[in-house]
Amino acid sequence: MRLYHIIAAIVMVVGPPAASTLVAQQMRWPDLQAHAATPFDEELVRIDDERRSEAGELDLYARLLELHLTTLEDGTWTSEGADEVCRLRVASTGAEAIELLMEDVHVPQGATIQFFALDGRQLSDAMALDGAEGIMEYSSPMVHADEAVLEYRQPADASFQGRFTINGLDHAYRFVEDIMREEACHVNVACHPESNGWEDVIRATVRISVVTPQGNGWCTGTLVNNVRQDCAPYILSAFHCGRTSTAPQFNQYKFYFNFQYATCSGGSYSTAQFMTGAQRVAYSDDYAPQYQGVGGSDFMLMRTNAVVPDAYDPYWAGWDATSISSVTEDGVCIHHPTGAPKRISSYTQTLTTGHPMTSSGLLSHYRAKWAATTNGFGITEVGSSGSGLFKPHATNGPVLIGTLTGSSSGMTCANNTGTSYFGKMSYHWVNNPNTAALKLKNWLDPDATGTLVLAGSAHPCGAVASVTSMTTPEVLGAWPNPASTILNISHTSTGVAAVSMTDVAGHLVKYWRIDASTRTLDIQDLPNGVYALTLTTVQNEAPLRTKVVVQH
């Protein structure tokens, strides 16, 4: 057996991909100093790739090369209208694509980064650098060029000059140019009848960009609901995907929503809807080399640093953590094989219990066999790791019952009779060799209600108010609305509470810690726009939400 790992993916950019070198083009910024990463050693990487594959380690599509730059010391600063702009020219000769890792990020509200070719062509959309408070790591978009200009912008009237450090460059060397690199038998999630009834959990499935000390790769995950139904942005995947990632590197992960073809036969797709950064909050802690690397059910639960934007049309998948030995209902796996656009694989045989290493005696996984369907034969591949296994439920709709660890060695479209192994939700719940605080149950049922089956929802926290009694509703009011400088709030919270404001992209823009007497909030520094106002008490009651328009 061999664990599934991540090997590749492509990121769409605005405009055509840049040529492999841009030096010969007319430069828009002729005086910008070029900063080159340490050279990429193709032969050493090839040898290490072979070693990693034989050892069952994470397959990488990009290698982290040394590059140390700071905006304050190495950037070229200019004033352009209402903005202060800093530009850095970076290069890694021969790369199919590049991505920058950042740390020590201290920037004012409204700060953005964007990539351009040397001749001024736009290579990426502008991305806001406004992560959660206390988060100082970030990662840039991937761009298809081996040399580019990183442009940082901030408002000219900002209260301080932003700064960050580039602590490395990811040099992509394989599996980023050809989007159809996975096996040809796969079924797109736009295909019918395969996707019929699974539309919601398809929306819950995300592609994950994993950052490790050696380089980058990809896995699959699922946005999952919890018993409090408070829209907590929990994403469930496989522990082997992020086993070697450090806490700062989790802040550099990316989570791509709705990366899928428009039609069954292909068509357009987009990678524009992504979030950056997460914290790993629970995991199986079951690495065991004697069992092919897994001595349990191989799960990892992350919480993204920002809330999921409504514009992404997210769905929080339901789940079934009931301990059962076999599943007779027909179901599906939804995944990103080799990091490609989202696919759906179908099983029609009964799921049985086992483990990738039979001799372990562990009963931590479901064993799935894939079936031919109308539009293909959807196996799983590298990059599918962490993806969700779903079955129908009579009263709760589609529910998540497992996450992918790996498959039989050599599974291909031509050799499609192998077995895929999914760590059971019931084993994730309490049975792994992890500490009590890391059990999945503590996070998805934090109040110990005993719930084992939970339905999914597109709006699990959609209600603005929750009722604490028949006569005293818990509400959050805000006026004037629109507001310009001061926002008055009314609430019935009696203790200390946290109040936050997020923009339409889900980024945190304001945070206050209030008590029962607090009735006004200062919002004069916020730009015009629509914001979500959320109040959460320290007693962890259901959060209260309302919308606020800022208009100066």
Sequence and secondary structure as in RCSB ss.txt:
>XXXX:A:sequence
MRLYHIIAAIVMVVGPPAASTLVAQQMRWPDLQAHAATPFDEELVRIDDERRSEAGELDLYARLLELHLTTLEDG
TWTSEGADEVCRLRVASTGAEAIELLMEDVHVPQGATIQFFALDGRQLSDAMALDGAEGIMEYSSPMVHADEAVL
EYRQPADASFQGRFTINGLDHAYRFVEDIMREEACHVNVACHPESNGWEDVIRATVRISVVTPQGNGWCTGTLVN
NVRQDCAPYILSAFHCGRTSTAPQFNQYKFYFNFQYATCSGGSYSTAQFMTGAQRVAYSDDYAPQYQGVGGSDFM
LMRTNAVVPDAYDPYWAGWDATSISSVTEDGVCIHHPTGAPKRISSYTQTLTTGHPMTSSGLLSHYRAKWAATTN
GFGITEVGSSGSGLFKPHATNGPVLIGTLTGSSSGMTCANNTGTSYFGKMSYHWVNNPNTAALKLKNWLDPDATG
TLVLAGSAHPCGAVASVTSMTTPEVLGAWPNPASTILNISHTSTGVAAVSMTDVAGHLVKYWRIDASTRTLDIQD
LPNGVYALTLTTVQNEAPLRTKVVVQH
>XXXX:A:secstr
 EE          SSS   S  TTS  SSTT  EEE     HHHHHHHHHHHHHHT    SEEEE   EEHHHH 
EEEEETTEEEEEEEEE TT SEEEEEEEEEE  TT EEEEE TTS B S  EE    TT   EE   BS SEEEE
EEEEETT SS  EEEEEEEEEE SSSS TT S TT  BTT TTTTTT HHHHHHEEEEEEE SSEEEEEEEEEE 
 TT S   EEEE HHHHTT  HHHHTT EEEES   SBTTB       EEE EEEEEE     GGGTT SS   E
EEEESS   GGG   BBEEE    S B S EEEEE GGG S EEEEE S BEEE SSGGG    EEEE   EETT
EE    TT TT EEEE  TTT SEEEEEEEEE TT  SSS    EEEEEHHHHHHTSSS GGG THHHHSTT   
  EE  BS TT  S EESSSS EE EEEESSSBSSEEEEEE   S EEEEEE TT  EEEEEEE TT  EEE TT
S SEEEEEEEEETT    EEEEEEE  
